[in-house]
Amino acid sequence: MVLADAEGAGGSRNPRYIDASGEVLEAELEEAERAPAAANMTRRKSSPPCASGHTELFRATLLAVNGRRRWALTKLTCDNEAVCYRELMDEPALRAFVPELFAVAAVSEDVRAAHKPGTADVVVTIEDLTASCVAPCVMDIKMGSRTYLESEAGNGAPRHDLLRKLLEFAPREATADERANGVSKQRYMRIRDCYSTSFTHGYRLDGVHLCPHREPNDDAPSLPPNPRTLRRESQLDHVLSAYFDALPPPTGEALRIAFAERLRALRDALECSAWFSRHECIGSSLLFVYDGSSPQAAAATADIRWIDFTKVLDAEVSIDHRADWQPGTGSHEDGFLAGLDRLVAKLEQGPPDLGPLFADRATEPP
């Protein structure tokens, strides 16, 4: 019998057992709640650690899989992401780098109506990558040199609302004509990507969560409030060091070696994948995870998985994933592998010499 939480992402935060007909198995739930270990896990996992993104779309759920209880996450998402997960489960080379998919369930019309069209079609139940962690430490890195599909850029008409947004973080970029008439969505989104490391590095740090119950390293640098807005090399180094060196040394060195090895294995798998070669991968992330409860636990649990497939689309043409994107030409290049190359090189360099975090103004042009 396959059991899944088909409604967890729609509202309830409590784990539920559901059989194939959709009936909640109250006896199973009561048994789980009576068990002290399960009850403790329920309290710990009711709010899964998220480094970034729309945390309201996720819920923790407890599954029975082949007679074993396993923690999973339910995510309210679009049909396209569910299709990607299903297809990736059938890709032998890539499956090990993606959270396991347990179930896909339709949502009610009320749930669909409460969200933007095309964003709340189904609930996917996937592996919780932090389930074995006592003190989970996670980092979300958004991959690619752009974070938007060309279809999202609209018809090119200038908009004053986008001009106002642009003036908030990049006033120097607005031309005299744009100040008078507004900014097109494509130009706004391109400038936005240029004011992170997406455009220059092919990846950006989207968020970091360090469990407060980890074994601390008092010499580790502190995290800035919004890593995704940082784009100087020195700022990148600070955030990466805050994550990798959050535990006492030499844990940071061991984690860099382990994660670099995992990234190289992922790169090899992607380069050999026919599925990857024809998919435009926009907005997907690599999720770094380790257990910060001790240096030994961190080394044993260090892992990376590929997540977030809402904008990953079949381009129906072969994509290099390293070539530059040419807007308006039908190009589907996303810079994913170019960013992965730079990320591997960054970890292989080892710990950097850290200067002041804001030695340069973050809003200056590159």
For each residue, the residues with C-beta under 8 A, 3 or more apart:
1: 19 20 64
2: 20 65 102 103
3: 17 18 19 25 28 63 64 65
4: 18 61 63 72 102 103 105 125
5: 8 15 16 17 18 59 61 62 63 72 74 125
6: 18 22 74 103 105 123 125
7: 10 11 12 16 18 74 105 123
8: 5 12 13 15 16 59 60 61 74 123 125
9: 57 58 59 74 75 76 123
10: 7 76 107 108 111 123
11: 7
12: 7 8 16 59
13: 8 46 47 59 60
14: 42 46
15: 5 8 29 32 42 60 61 62
16: 5 7 8 12 24 29 61
17: 3 5 24 25 28 29 32 62 63 64
18: 3 4 5 6 7 22 23 24 25
19: 1 3 22 23 25
20: 1 2
21:
22: 6 18 19
23: 18 19
24: 16 17 18 29
25: 3 17 18 19 28 29
26: 29 30
27: 30 31
28: 3 17 25 31 32 64
29: 15 16 17 24 25 26 32 33
30: 26 27 33 34
31: 27 28 34 35
32: 15 17 28 29 35 38 39 42 62 69
33: 29 30 38 39 42
34: 30 31 39
35: 31 32 38 39
36: 39 40
37: 40 41
38: 32 33 35 41 42 62 69
39: 32 33 34 35 36 42 43
40: 36 37 43 44
41: 37 38 44 45 62 71
42: 14 15 32 33 38 39 45 46 62
43: 39 40 46
44: 40 41
45: 41 42 48 60 71 128 131
46: 13 14 42 43 60
47: 13 60
48: 45 58 59 60 73 128 130
49: 130 136 138 209 211
50: 53 55 58 138 207 209
51: 138 139 140 206 207 208 209 287
52: 140 206 207 228
53: 50 57 140 206 207 308
54: 57 58
55: 50 58
56:
57: 9 53 54 75 76 77
58: 9 48 50 54 55 73 74 75
59: 5 8 9 12 13 48 73 74
60: 8 13 15 45 46 47 48 71 72 73 128
61: 4 5 8 15 16 71 72 73 74 125
62: 5 15 17 32 38 41 42 69 70 71 72
63: 3 4 5 17 69 70 71 72 102 125
64: 1 3 17 28 67 68 69 70
65: 2 3 68 69 70 102
66:
67: 64
68: 64 65
69: 32 38 62 63 64 65
70: 62 63 64 65 127 128 131
71: 41 45 60 61 62 63 128 131
72: 4 5 60 61 62 63 102 125 126 127 128 131
73: 48 58 59 60 61 99 125 126 127 128
74: 5 6 7 8 9 58 59 61 123 124 125 126
75: 9 57 58 81 123 124 126
76: 9 10 57 107 111 115 120 122 123
77: 57 81 82 119 120 121 122 123 124 310
78: 81 82 118 119 120 121 122 310
79: 82 83 118 121 122
80: 83 84 309 310 311 312 313
81: 75 77 78 84 85 124 308 309 310 312
82: 77 78 79 85 86 104 121 122 124
83: 79 80 86 87
84: 80 81 87 88 279 309 312
85: 81 82 88 89 98 101 104 124 126 309
86: 82 83 89 90 101 104
87: 83 84 90 91 275
88: 84 85 91 94 95 98 101 275 309
89: 85 86 95 98 100 101
90: 86 87 95
91: 87 88 94 95 273 275
92: 95
93: 96 269 272 273
94: 88 91 97 98 269 270 273 275 276 306
95: 88 89 90 91 92 98
96: 93 269
97: 94 265 266 269 304 305 306
98: 85 88 89 94 95 101 305 306 307
99: 73 126 127 128 129 305 307
100: 89 126 127
101: 85 86 88 89 98 104 124 125 126 127
102: 2 4 63 65 72 125 126 127
103: 2 4 6 124 125
104: 82 85 86 101 122 123 124 125
105: 4 6 7 122 123 125
106: 121 122 123
107: 10 76 111 112 120 121 122 123
108: 10 111 112
109: 112 113
110: 113 114
111: 10 76 107 108 114 115 120
112: 107 108 109 115 117 120 121
113: 109 110
114: 110 111 120
115: 76 111 112 119 120
116: 119 120
117: 112
118: 78 79 121
119: 77 78 115 116 310
120: 76 77 78 107 111 112 114 115 116
121: 77 78 79 82 106 107 112 118
122: 76 77 78 79 82 104 105 106 107
123: 6 7 8 9 10 74 75 76 77 104 105 106 107
124: 74 75 77 81 82 85 101 103 104
125: 4 5 6 8 61 63 72 73 74 101 102 103 104 105
126: 72 73 74 75 85 99 100 101 102
127: 70 72 73 99 100 101 102 131
128: 45 48 60 70 71 72 73 99 131
129: 99 138 287 289 303 305
130: 48 49 133 136 138 289
131: 45 70 71 72 127 128
132: 291 301
133: 130 136 137 211 289 290 291 292 293 297 301
134: 213 291 293 297
135: 211 213 214 215 291 292 293 297
136: 49 130 133 209 211 289 290 291 292
137: 133 209 210 211 214 243 246 289 290 291 292 298
138: 49 50 51 129 130 208 209 287 288 289
139: 51 205 207 208 209 243 287 288
140: 51 52 53 205 206 207 208 285 286 287 288
141: 203 204 205 206 285 286 287 288 343
142: 147 198 203 204 205 206 228 283 284 285
143: 202 203 281 284 285 286 336 339 340
144: 147 198 202 203 281 282 283 284 334 335 336 339
145: 193 198 199 202 324 325 334 335 338 339
146: 189 190 193 198 199 282 325 334 335
147: 142 144 189 192 193 198 204 282 283
148: 152 153 189 193 282 283 311
149: 152 153 280 282 311 313
150: 153 186 327 328
151:
152: 148 149 185 189
153: 148 149 150 156 184 185 186 189 327
154: 157 184 185 186
155:
156: 153 184 185 186
157: 154 184
158: 162 163 178 181 182 183 184
159: 162 163 182 183 184 185 188
160: 163 164 182
161: 164 165 182
162: 158 159 165 166 182 183 184 185 188
163: 158 159 160 166 167 174 178 179 182 183
164: 160 161 167 168
165: 161 162 168 169 188
166: 162 163 169 170 171 173 174 178 183 188 191
167: 163 164 170 171 174
168: 164 165 171
169: 165 166 192 195 229 363
170: 166 167 173 174 191 195 363 365
171: 166 167 168 174
172: 365
173: 166 170 191 365
174: 163 166 167 170 171 178 179 183
175: 178 179
176: 179 180
177: 180 181
178: 158 163 166 174 175 181 182 183 187
179: 163 174 175 176
180: 176 177
181: 158 177 178
182: 158 159 160 161 162 163 178
183: 158 159 162 163 166 174 178 187 188
184: 153 154 156 157 158 159 162 187 188
185: 152 153 154 156 159 162 188 189
186: 150 153 154 156 189 190 327
187: 178 183 184 190 191
188: 159 162 165 166 183 184 185 191 192
189: 146 147 148 152 153 185 186 192 193
190: 146 186 187 193 194 199 327
191: 166 170 173 187 188 194 195
192: 147 169 188 189 195 196
193: 145 146 147 148 189 190 196 198 199
194: 190 191 198 199 200 366
195: 169 170 191 192 229 231 363
196: 192 193 199 204 228 229 230 231
197: 200 201 203 204 205 230 231 236
198: 142 144 145 146 147 193 194 201 202 203 204 339
199: 145 146 190 193 194 196 366
200: 194 197 231 366
201: 197 198 204 236 339 342 343
202: 143 144 145 198 335 336 338 339 340 341 342 343
203: 141 142 143 144 197 198 286 339 340 342 343
204: 141 142 147 196 197 198 201 228 231
205: 139 140 141 142 197 208 227 228 230 236 239 240
206: 51 52 53 140 141 142 227 228 285
207: 50 51 52 53 139 140 227 228
208: 51 138 139 140 205 223 227 239 242 243
209: 49 50 51 136 137 138 139
210: 137 214 223 242 243 246 292
211: 49 133 135 136 137 214 292
212:
213: 134 135 292 293
214: 135 137 210 211 246 247 292 293
215: 135 247 248 292 293 294 295
216: 220 246 247 248
217: 220 245 246 247 248 249 251 252
218:
219: 245
220: 216 217 241 242 245 246
221: 238 241 242 245 354 357
222: 242
223: 208 210 227 239 242
224: 227 230 235 238 239 357
225:
226: 229 230
227: 205 206 207 208 223 224 230 239
228: 52 142 196 204 205 206 207
229: 169 195 196 226 362
230: 196 197 205 224 226 227 235 236 238 239 362
231: 195 196 197 200 204 235 236 362 366
232: 235 236 359 360 362
233: 236 237
234: 237 238 354 355 356 357 359 360
235: 224 230 231 232 238 239 357 358 360 362
236: 197 201 205 230 231 232 233 239 240 346
237: 233 234 240 241 352 354
238: 221 224 230 234 235 241 242 354 357
239: 205 208 223 224 227 230 235 236 242 243
240: 205 236 237 243 244 346
241: 220 221 237 238 244 245 252 351 352 354
242: 208 210 220 221 222 223 238 239 245 246
243: 137 139 208 210 239 240 246 288
244: 240 241 252 255 256 259 351
245: 217 219 220 221 241 242 249 251 252 351
246: 137 210 214 216 217 220 242 243 252 292
247: 214 215 216 217 251 252 292 294 295 298
248: 215 216 217 251 295
249: 217 245 252 253
250: 253 254
251: 217 245 247 248 254 255 295 298 299
252: 217 241 244 245 246 247 249 255 256 351
253: 249 250 256 257 350 351
254: 250 251 257 258 295 298 299
255: 244 251 252 258 259 290 298 299 302
256: 244 252 253 259 260 347 348 350 351
257: 253 254 260 261
258: 254 255 261 262 299 302
259: 244 255 256 262 263 288 302 304 347
260: 256 257 263 264 344 347 348
261: 257 258 264 265
262: 258 259 265 266 302 303 304
263: 259 260 266 267 286 304 340 343 344 347
264: 260 261 267 268 344
265: 97 261 262 268 269
266: 97 262 263 269 270 286 304 306 340
267: 263 264 270 271 337 340 341 344
268: 264 265 271 272
269: 93 94 96 97 265 266 272 273
270: 94 266 267 273 276 321 336 337 340
271: 267 268 276 337
272: 93 268 269
273: 91 93 94 269 270 276 277
274: 277 278
275: 87 88 91 94 278 279
276: 94 270 271 273 279 281 321
277: 273 274 318 319 321
278: 274 275 314 315 316 317 318 319
279: 84 275 276 312 313 314 315 319
280: 149 312 313 314 315 319 332 334
281: 143 144 276 284 312 321 334 336
282: 144 146 147 148 149 311 312 313 334
283: 142 144 147 148 308 310 311 312
284: 142 143 144 281 306 307 308 309 311 312 336
285: 140 141 142 143 206 306 307 308
286: 140 141 143 203 263 266 304 305 306 307 343
287: 51 129 138 139 140 141 304 305 306 307
288: 138 139 140 141 243 259 302 303 304
289: 129 130 133 136 137 138 301 302 303 304 305
290: 133 136 137 255 297 298 299 301 302 303
291: 132 133 134 135 136 137 294 297 298 300 301
292: 133 135 136 137 210 211 213 214 215 246 247 297 298
293: 133 134 135 213 214 215 297 298
294: 215 247 291 297 298
295: 215 247 248 251 254 298 299
296: 299 300
297: 133 134 135 290 291 292 293 294 300 301
298: 137 247 251 254 255 290 291 292 293 294 295 301 302
299: 251 254 255 258 290 295 296 302
300: 291 296 297
301: 132 133 289 290 291 297 298
302: 255 258 259 262 288 289 290 298 299
303: 129 262 288 289 290
304: 97 259 262 263 266 286 287 288 289
305: 97 98 99 129 286 287 289
306: 94 97 98 266 284 285 286 287
307: 98 99 284 285 286 287
308: 53 81 283 284 285
309: 80 81 84 85 88 284 312
310: 77 78 80 81 119 283
311: 80 148 149 282 283 284
312: 80 81 84 279 280 281 282 283 284 309
313: 80 149 279 280 282
314: 278 279 280
315: 278 279 280 319 332
316: 278
317: 278 332
318: 277 278
319: 277 278 279 280 315 332 333 334
320: 323 333 337
321: 270 276 277 281 333 334 335 336 337 338
322: 333 335 337 338 341
323: 320 331 333
324: 145 333 335
325: 145 146 331 333 334 335
326: 329 331 333
327: 150 153 186 190 331
328: 150
329: 326
330:
331: 323 325 326 327
332: 280 315 317 319
333: 319 320 321 322 323 324 325 326
334: 144 145 146 280 281 282 319 321 325
335: 144 145 146 202 321 322 324 325 338 339
336: 143 144 202 270 281 284 321 339 340
337: 267 270 271 320 321 322 340 341
338: 145 202 321 322 335 341 342
339: 143 144 145 198 201 202 203 335 336 342 343
340: 143 202 203 263 266 267 270 336 337 343 344
341: 202 267 322 337 338 344 345
342: 201 202 203 338 339 345 346
343: 141 201 202 203 263 286 339 340 346 347
344: 260 263 264 267 340 341 347 348
345: 341 342 348 349
346: 236 240 342 343 349
347: 256 259 260 263 343 344
348: 256 260 344 345
349: 345 346 352
350: 253 256
351: 241 244 245 252 253 256
352: 237 241 349
353:
354: 221 234 237 238 241
355: 234 359
356: 234 359
357: 221 224 234 235 238
358: 235 361 362
359: 232 234 355 356
360: 232 234 235 364
361: 358 364
362: 229 230 231 232 235 358
363: 169 170 195
364: 360 361
365: 170 172 173
366: 194 199 200 231
